[in-house]
Amino acid sequence: MATTRMATAHWEGSLFEGQGRVSLDSSGLGTYEVTWPSRAEEPNGRTSPEELIAAAHAACFNMALSNGLAKAGSPPDALDTTAEVTFQPGQGITGIVLRVRGRVPGMSAEDFQEQAQTAKENCPVSKALTGTSITLDASLA
């Protein structure tokens, strides 16, 4: 069954002096402020589209990897993933780095790498970001 999730964004003013907010409507988890400086300079307590993409990508990747590991007969004890989304003003998103450390009893480092690569290529967020360079750093803890 398909699901649809919703977020809403509101913006006031020009790009460089304006400000806005993003609300996570489906979950009701909160509303977060966004500004150009939080996107292109320092966060200063605000978020950016790239940080939201990073959160979505890390969560999606962990779900895909967890599923792949379980199907391979080695469900993980834990997966810790960081997604770093690089934004270059004037160019856009120039790359993403996924770093995962996993605790997977009985799995070799080589098999973990293979499972992580498959998850990177097949998680829905990775697929949505086709055309963006996505690199992977995967290892067992």
C-alpha positions as CSV (number, residue, x, y, z in Angstrom):
1,M,0.0,0.0,0.0
2,A,1.4,3.4,-0.9
3,T,1.8,6.1,1.7
4,T,2.1,9.8,1.3
5,R,3.8,12.1,3.8
6,M,3.6,15.9,3.9
7,A,5.7,18.8,5.0
8,T,4.9,22.5,4.5
9,A,7.3,25.4,3.9
10,H,6.6,29.1,4.4
11,W,9.0,31.9,3.4
12,E,8.9,35.7,3.8
13,G,11.2,38.2,2.2
14,S,14.1,38.0,-0.2
15,L,16.4,35.0,-0.4
16,F,19.3,36.6,1.5
17,E,17.5,38.6,4.1
18,G,14.3,36.5,4.4
19,Q,13.4,33.6,6.6
20,G,11.0,30.8,6.7
21,R,10.0,27.6,8.4
22,V,9.4,24.0,7.6
23,S,6.8,21.9,9.4
24,L,6.7,18.1,9.4
25,D,2.9,17.9,9.0
26,S,2.4,14.1,8.7
27,S,4.1,13.3,11.9
28,G,3.5,16.5,13.7
29,L,7.0,16.4,15.1
30,G,7.7,20.1,14.8
31,T,8.3,23.3,12.9
32,Y,11.9,24.3,12.1
33,E,13.2,27.7,11.0
34,V,15.3,28.1,7.8
35,T,17.3,31.0,6.4
36,W,19.9,31.5,3.7
37,P,22.7,31.8,6.2
38,S,21.6,28.5,7.8
39,R,21.9,26.9,4.3
40,A,25.1,28.5,3.0
41,E,27.0,29.6,6.1
42,E,26.4,28.6,9.7
43,P,23.3,26.8,11.0
44,N,22.8,29.1,14.1
45,G,20.0,26.9,15.4
46,R,18.2,26.7,12.1
47,T,18.0,23.9,9.5
48,S,18.3,23.8,5.8
49,P,16.9,21.7,2.9
50,E,20.2,19.8,2.8
51,E,20.1,18.9,6.5
52,L,16.6,17.6,6.0
53,I,17.8,15.6,3.0
54,A,20.7,14.2,5.0
55,A,18.3,13.1,7.8
56,A,16.0,11.4,5.2
57,H,18.9,9.7,3.5
58,A,20.5,8.4,6.7
59,A,17.2,6.9,7.9
60,C,16.3,5.4,4.5
61,F,19.7,3.9,4.1
62,N,19.6,2.3,7.6
63,M,16.2,0.8,6.9
64,A,17.4,-0.6,3.6
65,L,20.6,-2.0,5.0
66,S,18.8,-3.5,8.1
67,N,16.4,-5.2,5.7
68,G,19.1,-6.5,3.5
69,L,21.2,-7.8,6.4
70,A,18.2,-9.6,7.9
71,K,17.3,-11.2,4.5
72,A,20.9,-12.4,4.3
73,G,20.5,-14.1,7.7
74,S,22.4,-11.5,9.8
75,P,20.1,-9.0,11.3
76,P,22.2,-6.1,12.8
77,D,22.5,-5.3,16.5
78,A,23.0,-1.6,15.5
79,L,23.6,0.6,12.5
80,D,24.9,4.2,12.9
81,T,24.8,6.2,9.8
82,T,25.8,9.8,9.1
83,A,24.8,11.5,5.8
84,E,26.8,14.5,4.8
85,V,25.1,16.6,2.0
86,T,27.4,19.2,0.5
87,F,25.7,22.4,-0.8
88,Q,27.6,24.8,-3.0
89,P,25.8,28.1,-3.6
90,G,25.3,28.7,-7.3
91,Q,25.7,24.9,-8.1
92,G,23.4,23.1,-5.7
93,I,24.0,19.8,-4.0
94,T,27.4,18.6,-5.2
95,G,27.7,15.3,-3.3
96,I,26.6,13.1,-0.4
97,V,28.7,10.9,1.8
98,L,27.1,8.1,3.7
99,R,29.2,6.7,6.6
100,V,27.9,3.6,8.4
101,R,29.2,1.7,11.3
102,G,27.5,-1.6,12.0
103,R,27.4,-4.2,14.7
104,V,26.4,-7.3,12.9
105,P,27.4,-10.5,14.7
106,G,29.0,-13.2,12.5
107,M,29.3,-11.1,9.4
108,S,32.6,-10.5,7.6
109,A,33.7,-6.9,6.7
110,E,33.5,-7.9,3.0
111,D,29.9,-9.1,3.3
112,F,29.0,-6.0,5.2
113,Q,30.5,-3.8,2.5
114,E,28.5,-5.6,-0.1
115,Q,25.3,-5.3,1.8
116,A,25.9,-1.6,2.4
117,Q,26.6,-0.9,-1.3
118,T,23.4,-2.6,-2.2
119,A,21.5,-0.5,0.3
120,K,23.1,2.6,-1.0
121,E,22.1,1.9,-4.5
122,N,18.6,0.7,-3.7
123,C,17.2,2.8,-0.9
124,P,14.3,5.0,-2.2
125,V,16.1,8.3,-1.2
126,S,19.3,7.3,-3.1
127,K,17.1,6.5,-6.1
128,A,15.4,9.9,-5.8
129,L,18.8,11.5,-5.7
130,T,20.0,9.8,-8.9
131,G,22.5,12.2,-10.7
132,T,24.1,13.2,-7.4
133,S,27.4,11.7,-6.5
134,I,26.9,9.4,-3.4
135,T,29.9,7.9,-1.8
136,L,29.9,5.2,0.9
137,D,32.2,4.5,3.9
138,A,31.0,1.3,5.5
139,S,32.7,-0.7,8.2
140,L,31.9,-2.9,11.1
141,A,32.2,-1.5,14.6
